């Protein structure tokens, strides 16, 4: 009786399992068919990559949430405890407004961290469109003014030759100079001139003058170029123009004919002289060997060097020779001495305070000829020194002084 009951129970369980297996079998077959279909369509790898990407994003979000919850700021507080500070109020510093410098570090112990405010704005140099003017200040030279306006020294000289001539020394404080917008020269138009002749004189093309915008010239309205419609007194900019200097200052003064300089000033010597010849080895005429202003610059009509010194410093002859000029020069050189060394060489010493030699005197290298000064057209005490050769003209003293 007991065995029959157990058999009945086992039979019921088996029936139940069979029923469950029969129900799950269709679901498994359906899933299997679904994946087989996915593989047949080639979408398996795509779905796998998409699932991987979604999982990665979910992990990153979880990590950020964890870090945000437990992150501690520099002051030791949790981020959940931080508060947004009140807006910083700007304060006035002159006409400039800037937020205050906030720092937990004491300024006295950290001077390198101190913020420095600059109220200056550096603007790029702008090109000048037209002719301007400049008033010479004490200490200015032709070269310093040219550098101030980014121009060549000869541009300053040639654009002002109507009031300073060819001499770069003929400027003085308070004088008003014309400043060109470009390198070149300026021409003031006179009645009866022709444009072709003006262009040839300054060694530029006709188109260079006409096409420059600041000249306001129009080929159609100019008419006959040999007598163009340009009002007398019109100032024309000649870009790249080059002028010609007149050798107005010092003629070639030799021991054979020093009287050639009689029109130069009362220091001229009237007679011819004979005497000691030089070694043609030239030494510095003063103890200082540095410039005080102008250098040897033929393009700016300056054929000597201006050596710095103090009033009263001794000036010595650079080589043996005979004095052929001793005294005042009327053409801006003040007290001047010229020594003829023979073999076609002469040396010149100008702007001196005193002259210590006389006409026809023989001198030897290192003899005193005068003292440093600032006579004539000189801005500050210095010695203007030149070397001249009959064949080569005024040479660069830097190439010969020892």
C-alpha positions as CSV (number, residue, x, y, z in Angstrom):
1,X,0.0,0.0,0.0
2,X,2.9,2.3,0.8
3,X,4.8,1.5,-2.4
4,X,1.7,2.3,-4.5
5,X,1.5,5.7,-2.9
6,X,5.2,6.5,-3.6
7,X,4.9,5.4,-7.2
8,X,1.9,7.7,-7.6
9,X,3.8,10.6,-6.1
10,X,6.9,10.0,-8.4
11,X,4.6,9.8,-11.3
12,X,3.0,13.1,-10.6
13,X,6.4,14.8,-10.2
14,X,7.6,13.5,-13.5
15,X,4.5,14.7,-15.2
16,X,5.0,18.2,-13.8
17,X,8.7,18.4,-15.0
18,X,7.7,17.2,-18.3
19,X,5.1,19.9,-18.6
20,X,7.7,22.6,-17.6
21,X,10.2,21.4,-20.1
22,X,7.7,21.4,-22.8
23,X,6.8,25.0,-22.0
24,X,10.5,26.3,-21.9
25,X,11.6,24.6,-25.1
26,X,9.8,26.9,-27.4
27,X,11.3,30.0,-25.7
28,X,14.8,28.6,-26.1
29,X,14.2,27.7,-29.7
30,X,12.8,31.2,-30.3
31,X,15.9,32.9,-28.8
32,X,18.2,30.6,-30.7
33,X,16.5,31.4,-33.9
34,X,16.6,35.2,-33.1
35,X,20.5,35.1,-32.7
36,X,20.9,33.0,-35.7
37,X,18.9,35.6,-37.7
38,X,21.0,38.4,-36.2
39,X,24.2,36.6,-37.3
40,X,22.8,36.0,-40.8
41,X,22.1,39.7,-41.1
42,X,25.7,40.6,-39.9
43,X,24.5,42.7,-37.0
44,X,26.0,40.7,-34.2
45,X,29.3,42.6,-34.0
46,X,27.4,46.0,-34.2
47,X,25.1,45.1,-31.3
48,X,28.1,43.9,-29.3
49,X,30.0,47.2,-29.7
50,X,26.9,49.2,-28.9
51,X,26.4,47.2,-25.7
52,X,30.0,47.7,-24.7
53,X,29.8,51.5,-25.3
54,X,26.7,51.8,-23.2
55,X,28.2,49.8,-20.4
56,X,31.4,52.0,-20.5
57,X,29.3,55.2,-20.3
58,X,27.3,53.9,-17.3
59,X,30.6,53.0,-15.5
60,X,32.0,56.5,-16.0
61,X,28.9,58.1,-14.8
62,X,29.0,56.0,-11.7
63,X,32.7,56.9,-11.0
64,X,32.0,60.6,-11.4
65,X,29.1,60.4,-9.0
66,X,31.2,58.6,-6.4
67,X,34.2,61.1,-6.8
68,X,31.8,64.1,-6.6
69,X,30.3,62.8,-3.4
70,X,33.6,62.1,-1.6
71,X,35.9,64.9,-3.1
72,X,37.4,67.3,-0.5
73,X,38.4,70.8,-1.5
74,X,41.7,72.6,-0.7
75,X,40.2,74.2,2.4
76,X,39.1,70.8,3.8
77,X,35.4,71.1,3.1
78,X,33.3,68.7,1.0
79,X,32.0,70.0,-2.2
80,X,28.5,69.8,-0.9
81,X,29.6,72.3,1.8
82,X,31.0,74.9,-0.6
83,X,29.1,78.1,-1.2
84,X,29.3,80.5,-4.1
85,X,31.1,83.7,-2.9
86,X,29.6,87.1,-3.3
87,X,30.7,88.9,-6.5
88,X,33.9,91.0,-6.1
89,X,33.3,94.7,-6.3
90,X,35.5,96.6,-8.7
91,X,37.5,99.5,-7.4
92,X,38.7,102.7,-9.1
93,X,42.4,103.2,-9.8
94,X,42.7,106.6,-11.6
95,X,40.5,106.1,-14.7
96,X,41.1,102.3,-14.8
97,X,38.9,99.7,-13.1
98,X,40.4,96.4,-12.1
99,X,39.4,93.7,-9.6
100,X,41.4,93.6,-6.4
101,X,44.2,91.0,-6.2
102,X,43.1,88.2,-3.8
103,X,45.8,86.1,-2.3
104,X,46.2,84.1,0.8
105,X,50.0,84.7,0.7
106,X,51.4,87.8,2.5
107,X,52.8,90.3,0.0
108,X,55.8,91.2,2.2
109,X,57.0,87.6,2.1
110,X,56.3,87.1,-1.6
111,X,57.3,90.3,-3.4
112,X,57.5,88.4,-6.7
113,X,53.7,87.8,-6.5
114,X,52.8,91.4,-6.3
115,X,50.7,92.5,-9.3
116,X,51.9,95.6,-11.1
117,X,49.4,97.6,-13.1
118,X,50.6,99.5,-16.2
119,X,48.5,102.3,-17.6
120,X,50.6,102.7,-20.7
121,X,49.6,101.3,-24.0
122,X,52.3,100.7,-26.6
123,X,50.9,101.3,-30.1
124,X,52.7,100.3,-33.3
125,X,54.4,103.0,-35.3
126,X,52.0,104.4,-37.9
127,X,53.2,105.6,-41.3
128,X,52.9,109.4,-41.8
129,X,50.8,110.3,-44.7
130,X,52.0,113.9,-45.1
131,X,54.7,116.4,-44.3
132,X,55.0,117.4,-40.6
133,X,57.3,119.6,-38.6
134,X,59.5,119.1,-35.6
135,X,61.0,121.7,-33.2
136,X,64.6,121.0,-32.4
137,X,65.3,120.4,-28.7
138,X,68.6,120.8,-26.8
139,X,70.9,117.9,-27.5
140,X,69.3,117.1,-30.8
141,X,71.5,116.3,-33.8
142,X,70.6,115.6,-37.4
143,X,71.2,111.9,-36.7
144,X,69.1,111.7,-33.5
145,X,66.2,113.5,-35.2
146,X,66.4,111.1,-38.2
147,X,66.4,108.1,-35.8
148,X,63.4,109.5,-34.0
149,X,61.3,109.5,-37.2
150,X,62.9,106.4,-38.7
151,X,64.4,108.3,-41.6
152,X,67.9,108.6,-43.1
153,X,70.0,111.6,-41.9
154,X,70.2,112.8,-45.5
155,X,66.4,112.9,-45.7
156,X,66.3,115.4,-42.8
157,X,69.1,117.4,-44.4
158,X,67.7,117.5,-47.9
159,X,64.2,118.3,-46.9
160,X,65.4,121.3,-44.9
161,X,68.1,122.6,-47.3
162,X,66.0,125.7,-47.9
163,X,66.7,126.9,-44.3
164,X,69.9,125.0,-43.2
165,X,71.7,124.6,-46.6
166,X,74.0,121.6,-47.0
167,X,75.5,121.7,-43.4
168,X,74.2,119.1,-40.9
169,X,75.6,121.3,-38.1
170,X,73.3,124.2,-38.9
171,X,70.5,123.2,-36.5
172,X,69.8,124.8,-33.2
173,X,67.3,124.4,-30.3
174,X,63.9,126.0,-31.2
175,X,64.4,125.7,-34.9
176,X,61.5,124.2,-36.8
177,X,62.4,121.4,-39.2
178,X,60.4,119.7,-42.0
179,X,59.8,116.0,-41.5
180,X,59.2,113.9,-44.6
181,X,56.8,111.0,-44.6
182,X,59.3,108.8,-46.5
183,X,63.0,108.8,-47.3
184,X,64.0,111.1,-50.1
185,X,64.0,114.8,-50.5
186,X,61.5,117.7,-50.8
187,X,61.2,120.2,-53.6
188,X,59.5,123.5,-53.5
189,X,58.1,124.3,-56.9
190,X,59.3,127.4,-58.8
191,X,57.7,129.0,-61.8
192,X,59.2,128.0,-65.1
193,X,60.4,124.5,-63.9
194,X,59.7,121.3,-65.8
195,X,58.9,118.0,-64.2
196,X,61.3,116.1,-66.3
197,X,64.2,118.3,-65.2
198,X,63.2,118.0,-61.6
199,X,63.0,114.2,-61.8
200,X,66.5,114.1,-63.5
201,X,68.0,116.4,-60.9
202,X,66.9,114.1,-58.0
203,X,67.7,110.9,-60.0
204,X,64.2,109.5,-59.9
205,X,61.6,108.7,-62.6
206,X,58.8,111.1,-63.6
207,X,56.2,108.6,-62.5
208,X,57.8,108.5,-59.0
209,X,56.9,112.1,-58.4
210,X,53.5,112.1,-60.1
211,X,52.3,108.8,-58.5
212,X,53.1,109.7,-54.9
213,X,49.7,110.2,-53.2
214,X,50.8,113.1,-51.0
215,X,51.7,115.2,-54.1
216,X,48.1,115.2,-55.4
217,X,49.2,115.3,-59.0
218,X,47.1,114.1,-61.9
219,X,48.6,113.4,-65.3
220,X,45.4,114.6,-67.0
221,X,45.4,118.0,-65.3
222,X,49.2,118.7,-65.4
223,X,49.2,119.7,-69.0
224,X,52.6,120.3,-70.6
225,X,55.2,118.6,-68.4
226,X,57.8,121.1,-69.4
227,X,55.6,123.8,-67.8
228,X,53.1,121.9,-65.8
229,X,50.1,123.3,-63.9
230,X,51.7,123.4,-60.5
231,X,51.4,126.4,-58.3
232,X,54.7,128.1,-57.3
233,X,55.5,127.3,-53.7
234,X,54.0,123.8,-53.8
235,X,55.9,121.3,-51.7
236,X,56.5,118.1,-53.5
237,X,57.8,114.9,-51.9
238,X,60.4,113.1,-54.0
239,X,60.5,109.5,-52.7
240,X,64.1,108.1,-53.0
241,X,65.4,111.4,-54.3
242,X,69.1,112.2,-54.0
243,X,70.5,115.7,-54.0
244,X,74.0,117.1,-54.8
245,X,76.1,118.7,-52.1
246,X,78.1,121.8,-52.8
247,X,81.7,121.8,-51.4
248,X,81.2,125.2,-49.7
249,X,83.2,124.7,-46.5
250,X,86.8,124.1,-46.9
251,X,88.9,124.1,-50.1
252,X,91.9,121.9,-50.4
253,X,94.4,124.0,-48.4
254,X,98.0,123.1,-49.2
255,X,101.4,124.6,-48.1
256,X,102.0,125.6,-51.7
257,X,98.8,127.7,-51.9
258,X,97.1,128.3,-48.5
259,X,95.7,131.7,-49.8
260,X,93.0,129.7,-51.6
261,X,91.2,129.8,-48.2
262,X,91.1,133.6,-47.9
263,X,87.3,133.6,-48.4
264,X,86.9,131.0,-45.7
265,X,87.7,133.4,-42.8
266,X,90.4,135.5,-41.1
267,X,92.3,132.5,-40.1
268,X,93.6,131.9,-43.7
269,X,97.3,132.1,-44.3
270,X,98.3,134.4,-47.1
271,X,101.7,132.9,-48.1
272,X,103.2,129.6,-49.3
273,X,105.4,127.7,-46.9
274,X,108.0,125.0,-46.7
275,X,108.8,122.8,-43.8
276,X,108.8,119.4,-42.2
277,X,107.0,116.5,-43.9
278,X,104.7,114.0,-42.2
279,X,105.3,110.3,-41.6
280,X,101.7,109.6,-42.9
281,X,101.0,107.7,-39.7
282,X,98.2,109.5,-37.9
283,X,97.5,109.4,-34.2
284,X,94.4,110.5,-32.2
285,X,94.4,114.3,-31.7
286,X,92.9,114.1,-28.2
287,X,93.0,111.5,-25.4
288,X,89.3,110.6,-25.8
289,X,88.6,108.2,-28.6
290,X,84.8,108.2,-28.7
291,X,82.2,110.1,-30.7
292,X,80.1,112.9,-29.2
293,X,77.7,113.4,-32.1
294,X,78.2,113.0,-35.9
295,X,80.2,110.2,-37.4
296,X,81.8,110.2,-40.8
297,X,78.7,110.2,-43.0
298,X,79.3,111.4,-46.6
299,X,75.6,110.7,-47.5
300,X,74.7,113.5,-44.9
301,X,77.5,115.7,-46.1
302,X,79.6,115.1,-42.9
303,X,83.1,114.2,-43.8
304,X,84.7,114.1,-40.4
305,X,84.2,112.7,-36.9
306,X,83.1,114.6,-33.9
307,X,85.3,113.4,-31.0
308,X,83.9,114.0,-27.5
309,X,85.8,116.2,-25.0
310,X,85.6,118.9,-22.4
311,X,86.2,122.6,-23.0
312,X,89.9,123.2,-22.5
313,X,91.1,119.7,-23.2
314,X,94.4,119.8,-25.2
315,X,94.3,119.1,-29.0
316,X,97.4,117.7,-30.6
317,X,98.5,117.4,-34.2
318,X,98.0,114.0,-35.7
319,X,101.3,114.0,-37.6
320,X,104.3,116.3,-38.6
321,X,103.5,119.1,-40.9
322,X,103.1,122.9,-41.5
323,X,100.2,125.0,-40.3
324,X,98.3,126.4,-43.4
325,X,95.2,127.8,-41.6
326,X,95.0,129.1,-38.0
327,X,92.1,131.1,-36.7
328,X,88.5,131.8,-37.2
329,X,86.4,130.1,-39.9
330,X,83.3,132.0,-41.1
331,X,81.4,128.9,-42.3
332,X,80.5,127.3,-39.0
333,X,83.8,125.7,-38.0
334,X,84.7,128.4,-35.4
335,X,88.3,128.3,-34.4
336,X,90.1,126.0,-36.8
337,X,93.6,124.7,-37.6
338,X,94.6,123.0,-40.8
339,X,98.0,121.2,-41.0
340,X,99.6,120.2,-44.3
341,X,101.6,116.9,-43.9
342,X,103.0,116.8,-47.5
343,X,102.4,114.0,-50.0
344,X,98.9,115.4,-50.6
345,X,97.6,115.0,-47.0
346,X,96.0,117.5,-44.6
347,X,94.4,117.3,-41.2
348,X,91.7,119.7,-39.9
349,X,90.8,120.5,-36.3
350,X,87.6,122.6,-35.7
351,X,85.3,124.1,-33.1
352,X,88.3,124.7,-30.8
353,X,88.2,127.1,-27.8
354,X,91.7,128.4,-28.5
355,X,94.3,128.2,-31.3
356,X,97.8,127.7,-30.1
357,X,99.7,127.8,-33.4
358,X,100.3,130.3,-36.2
359,X,100.5,130.3,-40.0
360,X,103.6,128.6,-41.4
361,X,104.6,127.1,-38.1
362,X,106.2,123.6,-38.2
363,X,104.6,121.1,-35.9
364,X,105.4,117.6,-34.9
365,X,103.1,114.7,-34.0
366,X,101.8,115.3,-30.5
367,X,102.4,119.1,-30.5
368,X,99.7,121.3,-29.0
369,X,97.6,123.1,-31.7
370,X,94.7,124.2,-29.6
371,X,92.0,123.3,-27.0
372,X,88.6,121.6,-27.3
373,X,85.7,124.1,-27.5
374,X,82.2,124.6,-29.0
375,X,82.8,127.6,-31.3
376,X,81.0,128.1,-34.6
377,X,78.0,125.8,-35.3
378,X,78.7,123.3,-32.5
379,X,76.2,121.8,-30.1
380,X,78.3,121.0,-27.1
381,X,82.0,120.8,-26.7
382,X,83.8,118.4,-29.1
383,X,86.6,118.3,-31.7
384,X,85.6,118.0,-35.3
385,X,88.5,116.2,-37.0
386,X,89.0,115.5,-40.8
387,X,91.7,113.9,-42.9
388,X,92.0,114.9,-46.5
389,X,94.0,113.6,-49.5
390,X,94.5,115.3,-52.8
391,X,93.7,112.1,-54.7
392,X,91.0,110.5,-52.5
393,X,89.3,113.6,-51.0
394,X,88.0,113.5,-47.5
395,X,88.6,110.0,-46.1
396,X,87.2,108.2,-43.1
397,X,89.5,109.0,-40.1
398,X,88.6,105.7,-38.5
399,X,90.6,104.0,-41.2
400,X,93.8,105.9,-40.5
401,X,93.9,106.9,-36.8
402,X,96.2,104.8,-34.6
